[in-house]
Every structure is written in structure tokens, then in C-alpha cells.
Amino acid sequence: MKLKFFIIILCILSVTNLRSAHLLVQMDKSQKNHLKAYGITYWALQNGISVKWLLNYRGGSFLMPYKKEIENECKFRGISYEIIADVQASAILSEISSPSVNMDAVKLETVPKIAVYSPSGKMPWDDAVTLALTYAEIPYKIIYDKEIIRGDLSKYDWLHLHHEDFTGQYGRFYASHRNNKWYKDNVKKLENLATELGFNKVSKLKLFVVKTIKAYVSSGGFLFAMCSATDTYDIALASHNTDICEKMFDGDPADKNAQEKLDFSKTFAFKNFKLNKNPYDYEFSDIDVSRTRRVRQENDFFTLFDFSAKWDPIPTMLCQNHNKIIKGFMGQTTAFNKKFIKSNVLIMGEFKAANEARYIHGEYGKGTWTFYGGHDPEDYRHYVGDPKTILDLYPNSAAYRLILNNILFPSAKKKKLKT
């Protein structure tokens, strides 16, 4: 009888302890699947469970109240976790709060509504962000020019720009791919879309789009772009009062004085760059260093900066990782020449020896933007037509983690992020 009573007491204590326990999703090198860990954090937020992002603690771990449903999801998705007692969670938070350590805890409360600006079909290649979102099981909506023009951006907190050419030059693929069916189809589709939406040139449609996105950021939106969607976005803004497209792109020659008419006051990130006026060349300007860099693949790395978690929580969040040295990867836009980056832009990742930045961030109005160079973090040279990356092979990709840091960034409690 006494034994039975003792077992009942143990069961009661066990249930009580679980109710006061926490679940820690560690993000250091002990994590089996870093990428899906972001998805479980998003899932918790979807289910009304607040999460603390422990900046610089074990690679930027996530702490949340213990729920059996979360534990089951972690098991199902193959995510490492630890169940810790309330007193242990309190000790961790106490350690993090100490002024002597570069750590902080940021509360994630809201579920960010995510949109990806992307054409249907995504030819000629896949997109690392949609691959990451799909793999992490984070929901998103695809939008494009029609949705932008009818005002749908206001429905979303976070916008990613697929590898778009916002200058209206069809990716500068004319020399190498103008006879390919996918290229011809893309040109025809965009020209028809521009006409349908009331524009006589694709470049004018794209200019309207970039201006609308800029207004979205100003009003509090979060913008993230990779590869050619970074520099062509700023080039389009800078060339708002001139024609930079040659005849094969828009039916008439480019303005001979286009370079002199560039307005760098309109751009987010870049200044004083020079346009590449050769329409048969793959490059848009000298912002990108793809053609000029002399770096072998085995030596291609970039380093993430260390920021103060307590004083600079935004860049600290965006740089959370289990590695500080990240493998480089190429793209149509691989990295940014630092001499063309505006002084108010924050460089978060750089290859110092080559004077190039890979990961940059800035504020505009009430919102922020982040540009990340390169095409696919786990495919060093991703050529047109190459198969998409299978992320099951790279569940601990440090370079892909940077993308997903940006996904959770809008969830943070706003007053905590004021600097």
C-alpha cells in the first residue's frame, strides 16, 4: 500500500515538473537539424506559444515552455532538443542577462506573414529561400507583379525577392541564352504582363515594382534579397530617370548619358557604381565582384561579424550561427565591392582579403532590408539548368541558416529592437 502511494506521488511530481519545465532547442553543433529547428520555432509561434531566442547562447538557441505537442513535433522532424527544469531555464536566463557576457534573450511573439516575389515556373533556376522555407516547413505565399500593383504587399510582414532582374534586361542572358525556349518564353511572358498592367516597357513595370517595394519597407516591411535581386534592385532605383536598356531589351537604344543621370540618393545600399554598358555581358555593373575576384573555391570563405547582443540585437539576430566562418558560394551576383557600399550600411559578413561584402543590412523608414550575395549556399557554382539542392543532405548548413535568421527576425518584440 505504501509502495503504491509512493508511485502515485512520484507520478504527480513528474507531471508537475513537466508543467514547469522548458524545452530548449539547442543551436550549437549538437543540433541534428539546424534548418528544421527554425521551422519548429515558427510552428510554436503559430500555436500561440511564445519563444525566447537566446542570442549567442549555444549558437542562438530557442527556449520555450514545455508542451508534449512540441516534443512530438521535434521527434517527428528529427530536431534535437533538451527538456530542462524551470530552475535550469531561470539559471540560463540569469547567465544571459549578466552585463559581463555578450548574450541576450529576445522574445518572439508574433507569426510573420511571409511572401516570396517570384515568377511562376522560376525559370531558369531554383531559389535558395523557397528551398529553405519548404524544407523548414515554414508557410509562404508566392506573389509577383500583379499582386504588387494591386496592393497586396500590405498583407505581409516579410518579403523575399527571387533572383529577379529589376532593370528590365531579362537577366542579361541575351548573349548566352537568347535562342533557348525558356528565355524566349520569359521575354514574351514579361512583355505581355507589362502591357496587361499598363506599361509600355518591362523596365518601367519593374521600376514601379521596386518603388512600391521601397514604400513597403518605409512603412515597416522587412525585405530580404539574394543574388541578382540585390544589385539590380538598386540599379533600377538609381536609373529611375533614364533608360539603361539597349534595343534588344526594350526596342530602343539606351540613353548615352545614362551613367551621368544615375541618382544614388534613391538607392538602399550602393553608390558611385558604374553601369556595364555592354548588353552582351553577363554583369550589370561593377557592384558585383564575380568577374574580378581571384579566389579559389577551397579558399572562398567569409566571416560573420560579432555584434553586441544587448545593444545591437538586430544584426546579432541576423548573424546567429554555430559557425562564424562560412563557406563562400557564387551567383550572378556573388559579393559586393565594398567601395560602392554606402557608409550607413551595416556589413555583417565579409571576405576582408578581397575587399568584398557578402551579407549587408540597413534601415529605411520604419523597415529594414538585408542583401545576401550568391545563389545557392550549398552549390558553389550553380549553373542555369542545374538540379535544385536537396537540403536533406545539408541539414546543418551554416550559410542557409543566415536565410532563416531573417525569417524569424520580424517575430521579435518591436520595443526590444529599438536602437
Secondary structure, DSSP 8 states (H G I E B T S, - for coil): -HHHHHHHHHHHHHHHHHHT-EEEE--STT-S-HHHHHHHHHHHHHTT--EEEEETSTTTEEEEE--HHHHHHHHHHT---EEE-HHHHHHHHHHHH-TTSS-EEEEE-S---EEEE--TT-TT---HHHHHHHHHT---EEE-HHHHHTTGGGG-SEEEE-S--TTSSGGG-HHHHTTSHHHHHHHHHHHHHHHHTT-SSHHHHHHHHHHHHHHHHHTT-EEEEETHHHHHHHHHHHTTTS----HHHHSS---TTHHHH--GGG-SSB-S--B---TTSS-SBSSB-TTT----GGG-EEEE----TTT-HHHHHHT--S-SEEE----SS--EEGGGB-TTSEEEEEEGGGTEEEEEEEEETTEEEEEE-SS-TT-SS--TT-----GGG-TT-HHHHHHHHHHHGGGB-HHHH--
